[in-house]
Amino acid sequence: MARPEDPITVLPADDCLISTVLAARICDMSAWSLRQRIARGDGPRVVRLSGSKISIRVRDLKAWIESRATPAA
């Protein structure tokens, strides 16, 4: 069984919805930091499933990560 600190080796399919906790693990950041970025409008696109429950499509997470890439120095 995978532990929370284990690295993510395989991403779910692009259309899958994942939790902010899993998305944060993929990005190697805390879930709190990711949720703060989302709240500021500086995070990946989210899908609001209910009043406070949000999820992120894998393709939107990938696009957000790619948008933050900078050229190598």
PLY file of the C-alpha trace (Angstrom):
ply
format ascii 1.0
element vertex 73
property float x
property float y
property float z
element edge 72
property int vertex1
property int vertex2
end_header
0.00 0.00 0.00
1.32 3.44 -0.96
2.19 5.83 1.83
1.38 9.57 1.53
5.07 10.41 1.21
5.69 7.89 -1.61
6.34 9.51 -5.00
3.63 9.43 -7.65
4.90 7.16 -10.42
1.84 6.94 -12.67
-0.73 9.68 -13.25
-4.39 8.84 -13.76
-5.92 9.44 -17.21
-6.23 13.08 -18.30
-10.02 13.21 -17.79
-9.88 11.82 -14.23
-10.71 14.07 -11.31
-8.22 14.04 -8.45
-8.27 15.60 -5.00
-6.29 18.69 -4.11
-4.25 16.49 -1.76
-3.18 14.19 -4.60
-2.60 17.15 -6.94
-0.38 18.76 -4.32
1.61 15.53 -3.93
2.13 15.42 -7.70
3.41 19.02 -7.58
5.56 18.35 -4.50
3.84 21.07 -2.46
1.50 21.14 0.50
-2.24 20.84 -0.07
-2.65 24.10 1.87
-0.32 25.93 -0.53
-2.14 24.56 -3.56
-5.54 25.53 -2.14
-4.21 29.04 -1.41
-3.07 29.37 -5.04
-6.47 28.19 -6.24
-8.23 30.71 -3.97
-6.04 33.54 -5.37
-6.77 32.47 -8.93
-3.15 31.41 -9.44
-3.72 27.66 -9.41
-5.01 25.02 -11.77
-8.60 25.05 -12.96
-10.90 23.23 -10.57
-14.24 21.43 -10.70
-16.55 22.36 -7.83
-18.41 19.19 -6.86
-20.33 20.74 -3.96
-20.20 23.82 -1.77
-16.67 23.24 -0.50
-15.53 20.08 -2.34
-13.26 20.75 -5.30
-11.33 18.43 -7.56
-8.86 18.96 -10.37
-8.80 17.27 -13.78
-5.42 15.72 -14.46
-5.19 17.52 -17.83
-5.80 20.89 -16.11
-3.10 20.13 -13.55
-0.66 19.21 -16.33
-1.51 22.43 -18.22
-0.98 24.52 -15.06
2.37 22.88 -14.39
3.45 23.47 -18.00
2.36 27.12 -17.83
4.71 27.64 -14.88
7.75 26.20 -16.68
10.59 28.60 -17.38
13.37 28.26 -19.94
16.59 26.72 -18.68
19.23 29.28 -17.79
0 1
1 2
2 3
3 4
4 5
5 6
6 7
7 8
8 9
9 10
10 11
11 12
12 13
13 14
14 15
15 16
16 17
17 18
18 19
19 20
20 21
21 22
22 23
23 24
24 25
25 26
26 27
27 28
28 29
29 30
30 31
31 32
32 33
33 34
34 35
35 36
36 37
37 38
38 39
39 40
40 41
41 42
42 43
43 44
44 45
45 46
46 47
47 48
48 49
49 50
50 51
51 52
52 53
53 54
54 55
55 56
56 57
57 58
58 59
59 60
60 61
61 62
62 63
63 64
64 65
65 66
66 67
67 68
68 69
69 70
70 71
71 72
